[in-house]
């Protein structure tokens, strides 16, 4: 994919993320949460790794974000997330993520829940190893790189538990699979990744009440 087309595609994704968030905010509930996760990142297909979800060796990452709720149904919740993340994959890359997810959450009573999310966004990949280029004088010269823009699409499945006695603090676990593209167009144009997130979500931001 040419750089010009890639930049236009990424700009369209970011614009869609902002538009979706603004639309969701107008129908949100009384409080919007701040959500923080730590995760283990791996270059794996779904179902690979320890117990099908954990990559070895571990590659650390973290993310922070919020979500906008579209409805106030006690069991069936539709929502939109906006998240920023970072991960380090030894010898491969540093990844900076900015993405949004459309999600559905089913509540079992007031505490336990299960959810699924479908997302898309921007991923900035920075090489985690030295890069050299072959020069005209026949020697290799170290090439400094600030990284390259890429796209990501993701699918997440997870569940959580809300502690009402602790101000509706929610602890959750989510398994995320996402495609990074274009990674190396000559031989790995689409790179599959997975991440197991451990997170906490706390009501924090004030927002408009559902009409």
C-alpha positions as CSV (number, residue, x, y, z in Angstrom):
1,X,0.0,0.0,0.0
2,X,1.4,3.4,-1.0
3,X,2.1,5.9,1.8
4,X,-0.4,8.5,0.4
5,X,-3.3,6.0,0.5
6,X,-2.2,4.7,3.9
7,X,-2.2,8.2,5.4
8,X,-5.7,9.0,3.9
9,X,-7.0,5.7,5.3
10,X,-5.6,6.4,8.8
11,X,-7.0,9.9,8.7
12,X,-10.4,8.5,7.9
13,X,-10.2,6.0,10.8
14,X,-9.3,8.7,13.3
15,X,-12.1,11.0,12.0
16,X,-14.6,8.1,12.4
17,X,-13.3,7.5,16.0
18,X,-13.9,11.1,16.9
19,X,-17.3,11.3,15.3
20,X,-18.4,8.1,17.0
21,X,-17.3,9.3,20.4
22,X,-19.1,12.7,20.0
23,X,-22.3,10.9,19.0
24,X,-22.1,8.5,21.9
25,X,-21.5,11.3,24.4
26,X,-24.8,12.9,23.6
27,X,-26.7,9.9,24.9
28,X,-24.4,8.8,27.7
29,X,-25.3,8.1,31.3
30,X,-24.4,10.1,34.5
31,X,-20.8,9.0,34.8
32,X,-18.2,7.9,32.3
33,X,-15.3,5.7,33.5
34,X,-11.6,6.0,33.2
35,X,-10.2,2.6,32.3
36,X,-6.6,1.4,32.7
37,X,-5.1,-2.0,31.7
38,X,-1.8,-3.8,31.7
39,X,-1.4,-6.5,29.1
40,X,0.9,-9.1,27.7
41,X,1.5,-8.7,24.0
42,X,2.4,-11.5,21.6
43,X,2.7,-12.1,17.9
44,X,0.3,-15.0,17.8
45,X,-2.7,-16.3,16.1
46,X,-5.9,-16.7,18.2
47,X,-5.7,-19.8,20.4
48,X,-1.9,-20.0,20.4
49,X,0.3,-19.7,23.5
50,X,-0.2,-20.9,27.0
51,X,-3.8,-21.9,27.5
52,X,-4.5,-20.3,24.1
53,X,-4.2,-16.7,25.4
54,X,-0.7,-16.1,26.9
55,X,2.4,-15.5,24.8
56,X,5.8,-16.6,26.0
57,X,8.1,-14.7,26.6
58,X,6.0,-11.9,28.0
59,X,6.0,-8.5,26.3
60,X,4.6,-5.8,28.5
61,X,2.1,-3.1,27.6
62,X,-0.5,-0.7,29.1
63,X,-3.5,1.2,27.9
64,X,-5.8,4.0,29.2
65,X,-9.1,5.2,27.9
66,X,-12.8,5.8,28.5
67,X,-16.1,4.7,27.1
68,X,-19.4,6.3,26.1
69,X,-22.6,4.4,26.7
70,X,-25.4,4.5,24.1
71,X,-28.2,3.2,26.3
72,X,-29.3,2.6,30.0
73,X,-30.8,-0.9,29.7
74,X,-30.0,-2.8,33.0
75,X,-28.8,-5.9,31.2
76,X,-27.9,-5.1,27.6
77,X,-25.4,-2.3,27.3
78,X,-24.1,-0.8,24.0
79,X,-21.0,1.4,24.3
80,X,-18.1,3.0,22.4
81,X,-14.5,3.1,23.7
82,X,-11.6,5.4,22.9
83,X,-8.2,4.1,24.0
84,X,-4.5,4.9,23.8
85,X,-1.9,2.1,24.4
86,X,1.8,1.2,24.3
87,X,3.6,-2.1,24.1
88,X,7.1,-3.3,23.8
89,X,8.0,-6.4,21.8
90,X,11.7,-7.3,22.3
91,X,13.8,-7.2,19.1
92,X,10.7,-6.3,17.0
93,X,9.0,-3.1,17.8
94,X,7.6,-0.5,20.2
95,X,3.9,0.1,19.4
96,X,1.8,3.2,20.1
97,X,-1.9,2.7,19.7
98,X,-4.9,5.0,19.2
99,X,-8.1,3.2,18.5
100,X,-11.8,3.0,19.2
101,X,-14.1,0.0,19.8
102,X,-17.8,-0.6,19.4
103,X,-18.9,-2.9,22.2
104,X,-21.8,-4.9,23.7
105,X,-21.9,-5.9,27.4
106,X,-24.4,-8.3,29.0
107,X,-24.9,-7.9,32.8
108,X,-25.7,-10.9,35.0
109,X,-27.4,-9.0,37.8
110,X,-25.7,-5.9,39.2
111,X,-22.1,-7.3,39.4
112,X,-20.9,-9.8,36.8
113,X,-20.8,-9.2,33.1
114,X,-19.5,-10.5,29.7
115,X,-18.6,-8.3,26.7
116,X,-17.3,-8.2,23.2
117,X,-15.7,-5.4,21.2
118,X,-14.9,-4.7,17.6
119,X,-12.3,-1.9,17.0
120,X,-10.1,-0.1,14.5
121,X,-7.5,2.6,14.7
122,X,-3.9,3.8,14.3
123,X,-0.7,2.0,15.3
124,X,2.7,3.7,15.2
125,X,5.4,1.1,14.9
126,X,9.0,1.9,16.0
127,X,11.8,-0.7,15.4
128,X,13.1,-2.2,18.6
129,X,16.4,-3.2,17.0
130,X,19.1,-1.3,15.1
131,X,18.4,-0.8,11.4
132,X,21.2,-0.5,8.9
133,X,21.1,0.5,5.2
134,X,23.6,-0.4,2.5
135,X,25.3,2.8,1.3
136,X,26.8,3.7,-2.1
137,X,30.3,3.3,-0.9
138,X,29.7,-0.4,-0.1
139,X,29.3,-0.1,3.7
140,X,26.3,-0.4,6.0
141,X,25.2,2.8,7.8
142,X,22.9,2.8,10.8
143,X,19.5,4.2,9.9
144,X,17.7,6.3,12.6
145,X,13.9,5.7,12.4
146,X,11.0,7.4,14.1
147,X,8.7,4.6,13.0
148,X,6.0,4.3,10.5
149,X,2.2,4.7,10.5
150,X,0.1,1.6,10.3
151,X,-3.5,0.5,10.9
152,X,-5.0,-2.0,13.3
153,X,-8.4,-3.8,13.5
154,X,-9.3,-5.7,16.6
155,X,-11.7,-8.1,18.3
156,X,-11.9,-8.5,22.1
157,X,-13.8,-10.9,24.3
158,X,-13.9,-10.5,28.1
159,X,-15.7,-10.2,31.3
160,X,-15.7,-8.2,34.5
161,X,-17.0,-7.8,38.0
162,X,-18.3,-4.6,39.6
163,X,-17.8,-3.9,43.3
164,X,-20.7,-1.5,44.2
165,X,-19.4,-1.1,47.7
166,X,-16.2,0.4,46.3
167,X,-17.9,3.1,44.2
168,X,-18.7,0.8,41.3
169,X,-15.1,-0.1,40.7
170,X,-14.9,-2.7,38.0
171,X,-12.2,-5.3,37.5
172,X,-12.1,-7.0,34.2
173,X,-10.1,-9.4,32.0
174,X,-10.1,-9.2,28.2
175,X,-8.5,-11.2,25.4
176,X,-7.8,-9.0,22.3
177,X,-6.8,-10.2,18.9
178,X,-5.7,-7.6,16.3
179,X,-4.2,-7.3,12.9
180,X,-1.4,-4.8,12.2
181,X,-1.0,-3.7,8.6
182,X,0.9,-3.3,6.4
183,X,3.8,-4.7,8.6
184,X,6.4,-5.7,6.0
185,X,4.7,-5.7,2.6
186,X,7.4,-7.9,1.0
187,X,6.7,-11.0,3.2
188,X,4.4,-10.2,6.1
189,X,1.9,-7.6,5.0
190,X,-0.6,-8.5,7.8
191,X,0.8,-9.3,11.3
192,X,-1.5,-11.1,13.7
193,X,-1.2,-10.0,17.4
194,X,-2.8,-10.9,20.6
195,X,-3.0,-9.3,24.1
196,X,-4.4,-10.4,27.4
197,X,-5.6,-7.4,29.4
198,X,-6.0,-7.1,33.1
199,X,-7.9,-3.9,33.9
200,X,-9.7,-1.6,36.3
201,X,-12.5,0.8,35.4
202,X,-13.7,3.6,37.8
203,X,-16.5,6.1,37.2
204,X,-14.9,9.4,36.8
205,X,-16.0,11.8,34.1
206,X,-19.4,13.7,34.3
207,X,-21.5,13.5,31.2
208,X,-25.0,14.1,29.9
209,X,-28.0,12.1,31.1
210,X,-29.9,9.8,28.8
211,X,-33.1,11.6,27.7
